[in-house]
Amino acid sequence: MLGLVVTMPNEHRPPGLLSVSDGAPLAADETLTAVVPPGAPGAFAEHAPLASRALLLGVASANHRLVAVGERGHILLSDDHGRTWRQAESVPTRALLTGVCFSNYLDGVAVGHDEVILTTHDAGETWALAHFAPESQQPLLDVACAADRVIAVGAYGVYFGSRDGGASWGQKKFAAVAGKPAPDDLGRDFHLNKIAAASRSTMYIAAEGGHLYRTDDGGGTWHELPSPYDGSFFGVKPLRGDVVLAYGLRGNLFRSEDAGATWRKVETGTHAMLNDAVSLGTQGDVIAVVGLSGVLLVSRDGGRSFALMHQEDRKGLSAAWGVGSDTLVVVGEGGARRLNIAPSAVKPSGATGP
């Protein structure tokens, strides 16, 4: 997310779960209430000449193709590593899209506001509407694909899952196995800001209020992790082995080497909100973290330390994807662009930041 703050009051949340459709193939290891597919879409995204320079919030890869999503239902495709972009042929929504992922080189899912879920089976050329519930006032904020398992999360603990690559969906109230909750946490449904898959079975969620969660069974059971910080987390990035990064408000970045059991604070040299992280290179030791105010952090030691660089226009960066050992495609307030993160382009970590 790019600094999008959800402010809908809890009393406006719809009670209960969605109705059950007959014959939906839901897995026995995760209790989900099946989602009834919507009818015909009300509006399609319009084609705009400057869509690649408008607000974009998510980016993913479908084999050699990059797919970016953002405002007004815009979905953009690049077949040359982010040098040029074109809009998808057919997108049945004008809602703000916040996240996108692919299970393979053809099948993908995008999510966003109005609780919209879109699916594609042609690497993003065309999209179908799988779910749409603007009356719920619960935007979906991110989605993760791990083979045929797909999980979408969002505001007030909204949680959708699919066990067939997005062909059918179910919803449940998010709950995690945890120790004794803090008094202020009782009865609260936290915004689930980001979900990331380490494997088909292991996934992490970054949430507001300093909450972090992990599942080791593909979403059947979630466990709350010890948190090193009381502020909101806006991203989590599994790296090699049990190494995980968690990051969020005021430039806070933490690293764990034991799958989130313990954490160490990593200095960043910035107070900007951090939104996304990506690993690059054949060994995965190069890590880039992007955030507001054009902040880009680069690590060449597996996330143990970072150097800081800024974009001159200071436009916020929401998400990133690696297209080479020293090249990023980033999306955010200024649309999509390529960035060089070679050592000669990165400022020392002690440089003054926002």
Secondary structure, 3 states (H helix, E strand, C coil): CCCCCCCCCHHHCCCCCCCCCCCCCCCCCCCCEECCCCCCCCCCCCCCCCHHHCCEEEEEEECCEEEEEEHHHCEEEECCCCCCCEECCECCCCCCEEEEEECCCCCEEEEECCCEEEEECCCCCECEEEECCHHHCCCEEEEEEECCEEEEEEHHHEEEEECCCCCCCEEEECCCECCCCCHHHCCCCCCEEEEEECCCCCEEEEEHHHCEEEECCCCCCEEECCCCCCCCEEEEEECCCCCEEEEEHHHCEEEECCCCCCCEECCCCCCCCEEEEEEECCCCCEEEEEEHHHEEEEECCCCCCCEEEECCCCCCEEEEEEEECCEEEEEECCEEEEEECCHHHCCCCCCCCC
